[in-house]
Amino acid sequence: MHVLHLPIVDTSETALVASELLGEQMRDAAEKLKALCRQLEERHGANRDGGFTCDYILREALLTDLASELTAHGGYNLIVMGTTGLDNTMEELLIGSNTEAVIEEVKCPVLSVPGTAPSPALERIIYATDYSTEDMYALKQVVQLGSFFGSHIDVVHVVKPNARSSSEEAEHFWGELQQKFPGVPLSFHEITNKHRDEGLKNYLKKTGGEVLAVVRRRKGFLKELFSQSLAERLTYQAEVPLLVLQGEKATTT
């Protein structure tokens, strides 16, 4: 999907120039999208033998409006967005703004993929939990995704060194996981680190995790997620894709 947006203009003369420019941009974008589809057909056999299909969407629209429309009414249930994965303030502001806006508007998972990330086989998915009531619903989405690839799912909780760790709470959570997802290749781990993002990144490197999944919180999510906190740092600095999932409450409002 690619969107272009016609800027607001004041006069009929500038409107004509803007319209002509938009037309050129649309034609150029269409050619590039067609070429991408052809590459997928040649490399992965798209649109052949019913394995999977590939098409493109090109609209004059706002990104958030179109993403919301397609996921709400078009039958699409996952959005993938690329990030640079580089330490570039302007890139982070632009990409972060787009990612933040899309996640806030849509009701489906969003997968953010750094441009520097290796091609994942999805053999191992890391899910970051804080023992919230939304974890089981979010994990259901992770399990559904993992089932297509035979993924092993590591459920990880980060505890600060001086914090009280409730073994009873951890045991209860692990028991609930086993009951909720019988037969699913799951494991549960509590790790200790002063910083949650650092602990998760260290765990990813140690275990060879290929995707990190976090749940979208309904209350204060964007402030927590994108204001110098966990997922912002992970999105811009991570070396693996970040899957942002919807919590149960977020999907029912």
Buried (B, 14 or more C-beta within 10 A) or exposed (E): BBBBEEEEEEEEEEBEEBEEEBEEBBEEBEEEBEEEBEEBBEEEEBBEEEEEEBEEEBBEBEBBEBBBBBBEEEEBEEBEBBBBBEEEEEBBEEBBEBBBBBBBBBBBBBBBBBEEBEEBEBBBBBBBBEEEEBBBBBBBBBBEBBEEBEBBBBBBBBBEEEEEEEEEEBEEBBEEBEEBBEEBBBEBBBBEBEEBBEBBBBBBEEBEBBBBBBBBBBEEBBEBBBEEEBBBBBBBBBBBBBBBBBBBBBBEE
